[in-house]
């Protein structure tokens, strides 16, 4: 019988450390450490997280600072590859799950590689048309990251527009999937460099919540492009995220643990909102024709490392976890 997925931390007051401990100390992580020649450390949760971060850097980091498509694939023996896939499934990186609630304040679609952008926007539209209620907005978050040649070929092979950046792909997908021709409102700053620039385009699809496509600037423009946490913080400031708001994040199953914990750190901690994170269901008929990348044991090891690093950052966040009701007494929004 397959193992039930190890639960992820939640935003409940006082709970995150316990949730982090349950995930990183779970048997699938321990088995992977043993398989790669490690010995489980003594010490508290901080010691375990530090060990796992350093251990995974030596054994499971195949990017070396490069973008995900440029990561090398490790040469794993069949037994190790099988263990990796079983561990990834047990840790919640393979099978998609349905949203936990029938209604949310906001639905957030996270950007990524071009093919993933298209699939995630399509899945968000599927959720809304299947009855998911959203009281606020659908936020589609990306950056001005230029597409790689591989991403451009993937889009062309699927008969999709030859866009230039991640946010262009997201915007094209929103226009196509939500049947909108032009934004109802738009704003932004062209600072002459993609790391400094930002843009916001809001659409009003018939019978559905408003959809905002947002490209964020980098919080460290001298070093790197905007990453997921930058886009989440930038959106939260734009939408005036409130204590008690329940937010549903849409990504790919392989990224659910790490992006869920990033959202807890960047949204739940400072704003007191609730976070649920789900991955796209690839079995849906209306997503079958969209491009999909083959996932390998090496990719799963890499994203298990990403989850460990995200949980360590969450654990080290020097902010008290706050309740879902602000000091001023503001209560959560009621769904439509």
QUITAMO-V137120 format. One line per field, one symbol per residue. phi: phi as a letter, one per 40 degrees, with the letter a starting at -180 (. if undefined). psi: psi as a letter, one per 30 degrees, with the letter a starting at -180 (. if undefined). A space follows every 10 residues. Layout:
phi->???
psi->???
This chain:
phi->.cccdcccdb ccdgcdcccc ccccccddcc ccdcccgcbc cchccccccc ccccccccbb cbcfgccdcc ccbccbcdcc cccdcccccc cgcbccbcdc bcabcabbbc cicdccdccc cccccccccc hccbccbcbb baacdccccc ccccccccgb dccbbdcccc ccccdcccfb caccaaaibc cgaccbcaaa bbbbccgbcc bbbbbccccb ccbaccbdcd cccccdcccf dbdgccbbcb abdcbdcccc ccccccbccc bgccbbbbbc ccccccbccc caccbbdccc cdcccdcccc ccccccccbc cbccacccgc bccccc
psi->kkkkkkklll gkkffeeeee eeefgleeee eeeeegglkk llaaeeeeee eeeeefeefg jgehfllefg klkljkleee eeeeeeeeef gggeklllkf lfklelkkkk ableeeeeee eeeeeeeefg fkkkeclkkj kaagkkklee eeeeeefggl kilelefeee eeeeeeeghk elkeklllkj ggkffflllk kklikkgllk kkjkkllkfi ffellkaeee eeeeeeeefh klkfkkkkkk akeffeeefe eeeeefeeef fglkkkkllk jffkeffefl kkkkkleeee eefeeeeeee eeeeefjhkk kllgklffgk llkkl.
